[in-house]
Amino acid sequence: MNFTHWLVIISVLISVGGSYTYISDTLSGKTKPNRVSWLMWSLAPLISLGAALSSGGDLWANMRVFTAGFIPLVIFCVSFINPKSYWKLNFFDLACGLCSVLAIILWIIIDSPRLAIILALLGDGFAAFPTIIKAWKFPETETGLIFITGLISAVIIIPAIPVWNIENAAFQMYLLAANFFLVLSIYRKKLFNY
């Protein structure tokens, strides 16, 4: 095992560790996940992973993408266990979910792995909007640790990217940006003292 593999393993372990608190807070009803976001956050990375691997993407470089899809799937499922953890969905949430689904459908129709990755990014981005807005307005409904560890994990994985192309780097860079904006939304009042 080389240095790159260790970076991937550390990145995945940090992500898994950060998800523990979020899952625990969801089960207790403290955290109220937006189900549209978490469902779409599970689908888009897993689709992107399939597209990246089918077009020759590096398995080790994409392990973080797998983790980025699997953990949200677990959180989505856990959100149904405690009815107090449910966040009421509104029109905007559903519209973002629809845009996310449309991006996935377009990927299925258009047989291009690179375009699939870009569409999965768009789908994941649309799925992020409801949680970013919810976190901005109601930061107490989110557990920020999962997004902090997601941000750290994304930074750690950057040196492990073997070739900077869409297949290996696009989703990693998106995860970096998405987690940054989620952390900013949750902690903006503490960061900027207002």
Secondary structure, 3 states (H helix, E strand, C coil): CCHHHHHHHHHHHHHHHHHHHHHHHHHHCCCCCCHHHHHHHHHHHHHHHHHHHHCCCCCCCCHHHHHHHHHHHHHHHHCCCCHHHCCCCCHHHHHHHHHHHHHHHHHHHCCCHHHHHHHHHHHHHHHHHHHHHHHHHCHHHCCCHHHHHHHHHHHHHHHHCCCCCHHHHHHHHHHHHHHHHHHHHHHHHHHHCC
